[in-house]
Amino acid sequence: MNEAILKGIALGFLLAISVGPVIFSIIKQSINHGHKGGLSFAIGVASSDFTLVLVSNVFTEFFNRLLRFEKIIGIGGSLLLIGIGIYFLFFKKTRTADEGFHPHLHLRISDYSRIFFAGYFMNTLNPGVIAFWFTWATAFVVLPVPERMVLFGTCLAIVFLADLLKVFLANKLRQRLTPVVIHRINQLSGLILIGFGLVLIAGLLWYRSGGS
């Protein structure tokens, strides 16, 4: 059982330090909406990870069939990233101090729900995340169910704690930011999301064509 915990910690750190659109989105949500907004997004991502872990371990064959539609899912998720990126690059507005800008805007429950589902679907529709969980679920399929529960439970806990740390650090940074800087960060985040979306689509099309 100790070995399962150690493997879960290693796997968790591997995913926590990987660079992807989610890490930038967690920081952006925390900067724009405070720690509650960042936490809502992080919980959405964690819920998505839990769903994918459950599906990949309990319904391995179903998950394998789902990967046959990797191109469709991947392109859909990539277009979602590009669409969100375009919004933050060109349309997202940040109010200035004269317009009543406040670092911690009051959000309604519906706003937190929207942020939660944004995190959930951004993570779920990422083909890299799908492939990650399926690959490791397949690698550890020979382990007894209790050990796999401990392993993936530990992994998910590490990843969620890492996301909470990102929220905390973003809010510490947020106190030093002006609305103009926040607007630039939104634009940078938009460019990053667009870039990730284009790279994912290019990778899917290249893989589909066999690299020719």
C-alpha positions as CSV (number, residue, x, y, z in Angstrom):
1,M,0.0,0.0,0.0
2,N,2.9,2.3,0.7
3,E,4.2,1.7,-2.8
4,A,0.8,2.7,-4.2
5,I,1.0,6.0,-2.2
6,L,4.5,6.7,-3.5
7,K,3.4,6.1,-7.1
8,G,0.3,8.3,-6.6
9,I,2.6,11.1,-5.2
10,A,4.9,10.8,-8.2
11,L,2.1,10.7,-10.7
12,G,0.4,13.7,-9.0
13,F,3.6,15.8,-9.1
14,L,4.0,14.8,-12.8
15,L,0.6,16.2,-13.7
16,A,0.9,19.2,-11.3
17,I,4.0,20.5,-12.9
18,S,2.9,19.9,-16.5
19,V,2.3,23.1,-18.4
20,G,-1.1,23.3,-20.1
21,P,-4.0,25.7,-20.6
22,V,-5.6,24.8,-17.3
23,I,-2.7,26.2,-15.2
24,F,-3.0,29.6,-16.9
25,S,-6.8,29.6,-16.6
26,I,-6.6,28.9,-12.8
27,I,-4.3,31.9,-12.4
28,K,-6.4,34.1,-14.6
29,Q,-9.7,33.2,-12.8
30,S,-8.0,33.9,-9.5
31,I,-6.7,37.3,-10.6
32,N,-10.0,38.3,-12.2
33,H,-12.5,36.9,-9.6
34,G,-10.5,36.4,-6.4
35,H,-9.8,33.2,-4.5
36,K,-13.4,32.1,-4.6
37,G,-13.5,32.3,-8.4
38,G,-10.1,30.5,-8.7
39,L,-11.3,27.9,-6.2
40,S,-14.5,27.3,-8.2
41,F,-12.5,26.8,-11.4
42,A,-10.0,24.5,-9.6
43,I,-12.9,22.4,-8.1
44,G,-14.3,22.1,-11.7
45,V,-10.9,20.8,-12.9
46,A,-10.6,18.4,-10.0
47,S,-14.2,17.1,-10.6
48,S,-13.2,16.5,-14.3
49,D,-10.1,14.6,-13.3
50,F,-12.1,12.5,-10.9
51,T,-14.6,11.7,-13.6
52,L,-11.9,10.7,-16.1
53,V,-10.1,8.6,-13.5
54,L,-13.4,6.8,-12.6
55,V,-14.3,6.2,-16.3
56,S,-10.8,5.1,-17.3
57,N,-10.5,2.6,-14.4
58,V,-14.1,1.3,-14.2
59,F,-15.0,1.4,-17.9
60,T,-11.7,0.7,-19.5
61,E,-13.2,-0.8,-22.7
62,F,-15.7,2.0,-23.0
63,F,-12.9,4.6,-22.5
64,N,-10.9,2.8,-25.2
65,R,-13.8,3.1,-27.6
66,L,-14.1,6.8,-26.7
67,L,-10.6,7.3,-27.7
68,R,-11.6,6.3,-31.2
69,F,-13.3,9.7,-31.4
70,E,-10.1,11.4,-30.2
71,K,-9.9,13.6,-33.2
72,I,-13.5,14.8,-32.9
73,I,-13.2,15.4,-29.1
74,G,-9.8,17.0,-29.5
75,I,-10.9,19.4,-32.3
76,G,-14.0,20.3,-30.3
77,G,-11.9,21.0,-27.2
78,S,-9.3,22.9,-29.2
79,L,-12.0,25.1,-30.7
80,L,-13.3,25.8,-27.2
81,L,-9.8,26.9,-26.1
82,I,-9.4,29.1,-29.2
83,G,-12.9,30.6,-28.7
84,I,-12.2,31.4,-25.0
85,G,-8.8,32.8,-26.0
86,I,-10.3,35.1,-28.6
87,Y,-12.8,36.4,-26.0
88,F,-10.1,37.2,-23.5
89,L,-7.8,38.7,-26.2
90,F,-10.3,41.0,-27.9
91,F,-13.5,41.3,-25.9
92,K,-12.8,40.8,-22.2
93,K,-12.9,44.2,-20.5
94,T,-11.4,45.2,-17.2
95,R,-12.9,48.2,-15.5
96,T,-10.5,51.0,-14.5
97,A,-10.4,52.5,-11.0
98,D,-12.6,55.4,-12.2
99,E,-15.2,53.0,-13.3
100,G,-15.4,51.4,-9.9
101,F,-12.9,48.5,-10.3
102,H,-12.6,46.4,-7.2
103,P,-10.0,43.6,-6.9
104,H,-12.6,41.1,-5.4
105,L,-15.8,41.5,-7.3
106,H,-18.9,40.0,-5.7
107,L,-20.1,37.0,-7.7
108,R,-23.4,35.3,-7.6
109,I,-23.9,31.6,-7.3
110,S,-24.6,31.4,-11.0
111,D,-21.3,33.0,-11.7
112,Y,-19.5,30.5,-9.6
113,S,-21.4,27.7,-11.3
114,R,-20.3,29.1,-14.7
115,I,-16.7,29.2,-13.6
116,F,-16.9,25.7,-12.2
117,F,-18.3,24.2,-15.5
118,A,-15.7,26.2,-17.5
119,G,-13.0,24.4,-15.6
120,Y,-14.8,21.1,-15.8
121,F,-15.3,21.1,-19.6
122,M,-11.9,22.8,-20.4
123,N,-10.2,19.9,-18.6
124,T,-12.5,17.2,-19.9
125,L,-12.2,18.2,-23.5
126,N,-8.5,18.3,-23.4
127,P,-7.2,15.3,-25.4
128,G,-3.9,15.4,-23.6
129,V,-5.7,14.9,-20.2
130,I,-7.8,12.1,-21.6
131,A,-4.8,10.3,-22.9
132,F,-2.9,10.9,-19.6
133,W,-5.5,9.2,-17.4
134,F,-6.2,6.4,-19.9
135,T,-2.5,5.6,-20.3
136,W,-1.9,5.4,-16.5
137,A,-5.1,3.5,-15.9
138,T,-4.0,1.0,-18.4
139,A,-0.5,0.8,-16.9
140,F,-1.8,0.1,-13.4
141,V,-4.7,-2.2,-14.5
142,V,-2.9,-5.2,-13.0
143,L,-3.0,-3.7,-9.5
144,P,-5.7,-4.7,-7.1
145,V,-8.6,-2.4,-6.9
146,P,-7.8,-1.1,-3.4
147,E,-4.3,-0.2,-4.4
148,R,-5.5,1.6,-7.5
149,M,-8.0,3.6,-5.4
150,V,-5.1,4.6,-3.1
151,L,-2.8,5.4,-6.0
152,F,-5.2,7.6,-8.0
153,G,-6.7,9.1,-4.8
154,T,-3.3,10.2,-3.7
155,C,-2.6,11.5,-7.2
156,L,-5.8,13.5,-7.4
157,A,-5.1,15.0,-3.9
158,I,-1.7,16.1,-4.9
159,V,-3.0,17.8,-8.1
160,F,-5.8,19.5,-6.3
161,L,-3.4,20.8,-3.6
162,A,-1.1,22.1,-6.4
163,D,-4.1,23.9,-8.0
164,L,-5.0,25.5,-4.6
165,L,-1.4,26.7,-4.3
166,K,-1.8,28.4,-7.7
167,V,-4.9,30.1,-6.5
168,F,-3.2,31.3,-3.4
169,L,-0.1,32.6,-5.2
170,A,-2.3,34.3,-7.9
171,N,-4.3,36.2,-5.2
172,K,-1.0,37.3,-3.5
173,L,0.1,38.6,-6.8
174,R,-3.3,40.1,-7.5
175,Q,-3.0,42.6,-4.6
176,R,-0.1,44.2,-6.5
177,L,-1.8,44.4,-9.9
178,T,-3.5,47.4,-11.5
179,P,-6.5,47.0,-13.9
180,V,-4.2,47.8,-16.8
181,V,-1.8,45.0,-15.9
182,I,-4.8,42.6,-15.3
183,H,-6.0,43.5,-18.8
184,R,-2.6,42.6,-20.2
185,I,-2.6,39.3,-18.4
186,N,-6.1,38.5,-19.8
187,Q,-4.7,39.2,-23.3
188,L,-1.6,37.1,-22.6
189,S,-3.9,34.3,-21.3
190,G,-6.0,34.6,-24.5
191,L,-2.9,34.3,-26.7
192,I,-1.8,31.2,-24.7
193,L,-5.2,29.5,-25.0
194,I,-5.3,30.2,-28.7
195,G,-1.8,28.9,-29.1
196,F,-2.6,25.7,-27.2
197,G,-5.7,25.2,-29.2
198,L,-3.9,25.6,-32.5
199,V,-1.1,23.3,-31.4
200,L,-3.6,20.6,-30.4
201,I,-5.4,20.8,-33.7
202,A,-2.1,20.7,-35.6
203,G,-1.0,17.7,-33.6
204,L,-4.3,15.8,-34.1
205,L,-4.2,16.5,-37.9
206,W,-0.5,15.5,-38.1
207,Y,-1.1,12.3,-36.1
208,R,-4.1,11.5,-38.3
209,S,-2.1,11.9,-41.5
210,G,0.7,9.7,-40.1
211,G,3.2,12.5,-40.0
212,S,3.4,12.7,-43.8
